[in-house]
Amino acid sequence: MLAPSGAPVPGVVIVSLERGPGDFNVVEQTDADAQGNFRFDNVAPVPAGQEGYAIVVAARDVPGSFYAPAILLPGGGNFGAGDPIIPGTNVGTIGLRFTSQADIEGNVTSTDSTQTIAVPVHVSGLGLLGIFTRDFVFKYPLIDAPGAFDTAAGPSCPAGTACASYRLDTVPSDPAEEAVFNKSGYTFAPTQSGASFSIFLSATSLLDGKPTCNPQTLEVGANNLKPDSPNQAGTASFISCR
């Protein structure tokens, strides 16, 4: 894992190993070492006929600049010609590119099944954002993600709801970079989906920590991010909470 200078990133590099079927989810996660190297051990074989693994990278200088998300896709399947990423694969060097930065702000509401009674809930899930490309969603590990929070009834909430706001202070505002793995070499290029993220929020009861709303998890979007400015995500409106 190298910065544009050809040197290791002087900061935090989080590497996710992800698999489907369907949208890709994190199987293992690790940090690159001071030389930019990373390794995943005890990786399960890929079942016959299924897509190989993908690798998603988040990186940031400490202190300083963000790098664009990097997605290394498995070849030979849905993503076109190339080689699969399977146990034992050495993917070589992943070169990262600097990105501009932005903020994302969002709101959450929670209410009962009649949507007239405020029901406070515990909200989590800001550590992984979604990046949509090639008809699949990949999970991007957000560096310095905010923690969980609670909704509460108050005069600023819409009628019949408890509410809260959150803020993702620094996110990349350039499109993610993607490449299809090929043992002979590969080149990253910006995704066609633009600078957009999905945000996944889950609600649990303040009383017993169990799922309390239907559905328990909501996905909202923050699309076409503008650099050096706040960007508004869609409101996550939990209903049928108890």
CORQUI-V836674 format. One record per pair of residues at least 24 apart in sequence whose ideal C-beta (glycine too) atoms are under 10 Angstrom apart, sorted by the first residue. I is the first residue (numbers start at 1). J is the second residue. If there is no record, write none. Layout:
BEGIN
i:j
I:J
I:J
END
This chain:
BEGIN
i:j
1:31
1:32
1:33
1:35
1:36
1:37
1:38
1:57
1:59
1:67
1:70
1:93
1:94
1:95
1:96
2:32
2:35
2:36
2:93
2:94
2:95
2:96
3:36
3:59
3:61
3:65
3:67
3:95
3:96
3:97
3:98
4:67
4:95
4:96
4:97
4:98
6:93
6:95
7:35
7:36
8:32
8:33
8:34
8:35
8:36
8:37
9:34
9:36
9:57
9:59
9:60
9:61
9:62
9:65
9:67
9:96
10:34
10:60
10:61
10:62
10:63
10:64
11:59
11:60
11:61
11:62
11:63
11:64
11:65
11:66
11:67
11:143
12:58
12:59
12:60
12:61
12:62
12:141
12:143
12:144
13:37
13:38
13:57
13:58
13:59
13:60
13:67
13:70
13:94
13:96
13:143
14:38
14:56
14:57
14:58
14:59
14:60
14:140
14:141
14:142
14:143
15:39
15:40
15:55
15:56
15:57
15:58
15:59
15:70
15:72
15:94
15:141
16:40
16:53
16:54
16:55
16:56
16:57
16:58
16:71
16:128
16:138
16:139
16:140
16:141
17:43
17:53
17:54
17:55
17:56
17:85
18:53
18:54
18:55
18:56
18:71
18:74
18:85
18:136
18:137
18:138
18:139
18:140
19:43
19:44
19:46
19:47
19:50
19:51
19:52
19:53
19:54
19:74
19:85
20:50
20:51
20:52
20:53
20:54
20:74
20:77
20:78
20:136
20:137
20:138
21:47
21:49
21:50
21:51
22:51
22:136
22:137
23:130
23:132
23:135
23:136
23:137
23:138
23:139
23:198
24:51
24:53
24:54
24:56
24:71
24:73
24:74
24:130
24:131
24:136
24:137
24:138
24:139
25:128
25:137
25:138
25:139
26:56
26:127
26:128
26:138
26:139
26:140
26:141
27:53
27:54
28:53
29:56
29:58
29:128
29:139
29:141
32:57
32:59
32:94
36:93
36:94
36:96
37:93
38:91
38:94
39:90
40:87
40:89
41:87
42:87
43:85
43:86
43:87
43:88
43:89
44:86
44:87
45:86
45:87
45:88
46:74
46:77
46:84
46:85
46:86
46:87
49:77
50:74
50:77
50:84
51:76
51:77
51:78
51:79
51:84
51:85
51:136
52:76
52:77
52:79
52:82
52:83
52:84
52:85
52:86
52:87
52:89
52:181
53:84
53:85
53:86
53:87
53:89
53:91
53:181
54:79
54:85
54:136
54:138
54:139
54:178
54:181
55:85
55:89
55:91
55:94
55:138
55:181
56:128
56:131
56:138
56:139
56:140
56:141
56:176
56:178
57:94
57:96
57:140
57:141
57:176
57:177
58:96
58:128
58:129
58:140
58:141
58:142
58:143
58:171
58:172
59:94
59:96
59:97
59:98
59:99
59:143
59:172
60:99
60:101
60:143
60:144
60:170
60:172
61:98
62:143
62:144
64:98
65:98
65:99
65:100
65:101
65:172
66:96
66:98
66:99
66:100
66:101
66:102
66:143
66:170
66:171
66:172
66:173
66:174
67:95
67:96
67:97
67:98
67:99
67:143
67:172
67:174
67:177
68:96
68:97
68:98
68:99
68:100
68:172
68:173
68:174
68:175
68:176
68:177
68:188
68:190
68:191
68:195
69:96
69:97
69:99
69:129
69:131
69:133
69:138
69:140
69:141
69:142
69:171
69:172
69:174
69:175
69:176
69:177
69:178
69:191
69:195
69:197
70:94
70:95
70:96
70:97
70:140
70:176
70:177
70:178
70:179
70:188
71:131
71:133
71:134
71:136
71:138
71:140
71:176
71:177
71:178
71:179
71:180
71:188
71:191
72:177
72:178
72:179
72:180
72:181
72:186
72:188
73:133
73:134
73:136
73:138
73:178
73:179
73:180
73:181
73:186
74:180
74:181
75:179
75:180
75:181
75:182
75:183
75:186
76:180
76:181
76:182
77:180
78:134
78:135
78:136
79:133
79:134
79:135
79:136
79:178
79:179
79:180
79:181
80:134
80:180
80:182
81:180
81:182
82:179
82:180
82:181
82:182
82:183
82:184
82:186
83:180
83:181
83:182
83:183
83:184
83:186
84:181
85:180
85:181
89:181
89:183
90:183
91:179
91:181
91:183
91:186
92:181
92:182
92:183
92:185
92:186
93:185
94:177
94:179
94:181
94:186
94:188
95:177
95:179
95:186
95:187
95:188
96:177
96:188
97:172
97:174
97:177
97:188
97:190
98:172
98:174
99:171
99:172
99:173
99:174
99:175
99:176
99:177
99:195
99:227
100:172
100:173
100:174
100:195
100:225
100:226
100:227
100:228
101:169
101:170
101:171
101:172
101:173
101:174
101:225
101:227
101:228
101:229
102:168
102:169
102:170
102:171
102:172
102:173
102:174
102:195
102:197
102:222
102:225
102:226
102:227
102:228
102:229
102:230
102:231
103:167
103:168
103:169
103:170
103:171
103:173
103:222
103:225
103:226
103:227
103:228
103:229
103:230
103:231
103:232
104:129
104:142
104:166
104:167
104:168
104:169
104:170
104:171
104:173
104:197
104:199
104:220
104:222
104:225
104:230
104:231
104:232
104:233
105:165
105:166
105:167
105:168
105:169
105:222
105:230
105:231
105:232
105:233
106:164
106:165
106:166
106:167
106:168
106:199
106:201
106:220
106:221
106:222
106:231
106:232
106:233
106:234
106:235
106:236
107:151
107:156
107:157
107:158
107:163
107:164
107:165
107:166
107:220
107:232
107:233
107:234
107:235
107:236
107:237
108:149
108:150
108:151
108:161
108:162
108:163
108:164
108:165
108:166
108:201
108:203
108:218
108:220
108:235
108:236
108:237
108:238
109:151
109:157
109:158
109:160
109:161
109:162
109:163
109:164
109:235
109:236
109:237
109:238
109:239
109:241
110:150
110:151
110:152
110:153
110:157
110:161
110:162
110:163
110:164
110:203
110:212
110:213
110:236
110:237
110:238
110:239
110:240
110:241
111:151
111:153
111:157
111:158
111:159
111:160
111:161
111:162
111:163
111:213
111:237
111:238
111:239
111:240
111:241
112:160
112:161
112:213
112:239
112:240
112:241
112:242
113:213
113:214
113:239
113:240
113:241
113:242
114:160
114:239
114:240
115:158
115:159
115:160
115:161
115:237
115:239
115:240
115:241
116:159
116:160
116:161
117:153
117:160
117:161
117:162
117:241
117:242
118:151
118:152
118:153
118:154
118:157
118:158
118:159
118:160
118:161
118:162
118:163
118:241
119:151
119:153
119:160
119:161
119:162
119:203
119:205
119:206
119:212
119:213
119:238
119:239
119:240
119:241
119:242
120:150
120:151
120:152
120:153
120:161
120:162
120:163
120:164
120:203
120:205
120:206
120:207
120:212
120:241
121:149
121:150
121:151
121:152
121:162
121:164
121:201
121:202
121:203
121:204
121:205
121:206
121:211
121:212
121:213
121:216
121:238
121:241
121:242
122:148
122:149
122:150
122:151
122:202
122:203
122:204
122:205
122:206
122:207
122:209
122:212
123:148
123:149
123:150
123:151
123:164
123:166
123:201
123:202
123:203
123:204
123:213
123:218
123:236
123:238
124:148
124:149
124:200
124:201
124:202
124:203
124:204
124:217
125:199
125:200
125:201
125:202
125:203
125:217
125:218
125:219
125:236
126:166
126:167
126:168
126:199
126:200
126:201
126:202
127:200
128:198
128:199
128:200
129:168
129:171
129:172
129:196
129:197
129:198
129:199
129:200
129:222
130:196
130:197
130:198
130:199
130:200
130:219
130:221
131:172
131:175
131:176
131:178
131:191
131:193
131:195
131:196
131:197
131:198
132:176
132:191
132:192
132:193
132:194
132:196
132:197
132:198
132:221
132:223
133:175
133:176
133:178
133:190
133:191
133:192
133:193
133:194
133:196
134:178
134:180
134:191
134:192
134:193
137:198
137:200
137:219
138:176
138:178
138:191
139:198
139:200
140:171
140:172
140:176
140:197
140:198
142:168
142:170
142:171
142:172
142:197
142:199
143:170
143:171
143:172
144:168
144:169
144:170
145:169
145:171
148:201
148:202
148:204
149:201
150:203
150:206
151:203
151:206
151:236
151:238
151:241
152:206
158:235
158:237
161:237
161:238
161:239
161:241
162:206
162:238
162:241
163:235
163:237
164:236
165:235
166:199
166:201
166:233
166:236
167:230
167:233
168:197
168:199
168:222
168:230
168:231
168:233
169:230
171:195
171:197
171:222
171:225
171:231
172:197
172:225
172:227
173:197
173:224
173:225
173:226
173:227
173:228
173:229
173:231
174:225
174:227
175:225
193:223
194:223
194:224
194:225
195:222
195:223
195:224
195:225
195:226
195:227
195:231
196:221
196:222
196:223
196:224
196:225
196:231
197:221
197:222
197:223
197:225
197:231
197:233
198:222
198:223
198:233
198:234
199:233
199:234
199:236
200:236
201:233
201:236
201:238
202:236
202:238
203:236
203:238
203:239
203:241
204:241
205:241
205:242
207:242
211:241
212:238
212:240
212:241
212:242
213:237
213:238
213:239
213:240
213:241
213:242
214:238
214:239
214:240
214:241
214:242
215:239
215:240
216:241
END
